[in-house]
């Protein structure tokens, strides 16, 4: 059984990947962001309007969720194996968490915007 894809259908996976790369979800070549987290009003390459996005707090929640699920078990393992001073462990993991969060946050926000674009949410029609 063949499924037909309409001309207006937008694929989710490529949009998520383009957003993760911080590129326009439509063309994949224009930059999505102006600064660290500020989104452009429109794509410089294909003129896709991007001001419709409503990522809000979602990327921050997902960033904390991913970082916590990776670092919490790792912290327990390192503590049990090496028994470092608790202050050294805390400072070390705080620095790792900050670095991980700074890396993940703009990429997850881009993926959120890619998903919204692919699903035609919040004015991306």
N, C-alpha and C positions, 0 to 999 in steps of 0.2 A: 504494500500500500504506500503510495507516494503522498507526501505532504507538500502542499504548495506554499510558498512564502510570498506574501504580497510585497509590492514594491516599497511600501511604507514601513515594512517590518525592520526593526533595528535589533541586531544581535547583541546579547548581553555580555558574553565573554570578551569579545574584542573591545567593547566600551569599557569594561572593568580594567582590562589590561592597559588600554590607553590612559585611563584615569590614574592608574597606579604609577604609570610613567610620567604623570603630570603633563599630559598632552591633551589636546582637544579630543573629546570623545567622537566627534563627527569625522574629522579628517585625519587625526592621529599625528599631525606634524606641527600644528601651532601650539605655543605654550598655553597651558591652562591657567597658570597662576602668574600674578604680577610680582608678588613678594613671596614671603614664606608661606602664608596661608590665604592671602587675599586673591580672590578670583577675578579674572579679567571680565569686563563687561561683554566682550565678544572676541571670538578667535581672530587673530591677526591674519591668518591664512585663508580660511573659508568663510569668515564673517558669521559663524554660528553664534547666536546670542547665548551667553552663559550666565547672565544676571538672574535667570530664573531659579538657580540652584538654591536649595534649602537644606544644606548639610547640618546646620545647627550644632548640637552637641553629640550627634551620633559618632563622628570620627574620634572624638576624645574618649567616649565610652569604650569603643572597640579597641583603641590603642591601649587603654588601661587594662582591659580584659586580656588581650593578647600578651602584653608585657607581664602582667601578674601571673598568668598561667605558665609562662616560661620561667620566670625568675623565682617564684615561690618554691617550687620543688628543687630548683637548682640551689637555692639558699639552704634548704634543709639538708641536701646531699653534702654540700661543702662543709656545713657546720658539723655534721656527723662524722665525716671522713677526716677533717683536718683540725677541728676545734679551735678556730681562730678567735682572737679577742672579739667580743660582740661589737665593740665600737668599730673595729676595722672591717668586720663583716658588713655592718650597717652602712658605713660610708662607702665601701666598695660597691655594694649593690645599689645604693642610691645613685652613684655616678653611672653605673651600667643602665639603670632604669631611665635616667634622664637622657642618655645617649640613644637608647632604644626608642623612647617616646619621640624625641626630636627627629629621628629617622622615619618612624612609622606615620606620624600624624599627617604630614602633607600628602603622603601616598594614599593613605586610607581616605582622606577627604577627597582626593581625586577620584578614587574608586567609587565613592558615594555619588559624586556628581556624574560619573559615567553610568552608573546604574539608573539614576534619575533620568538621564538623557535617553537611555535605551528603553526605559519603560514609559517614556513621555509623561513624566510626573512634573508637577509644579510649572506648567507652561512650556515645557520642552515638546511642543507639538509640531 
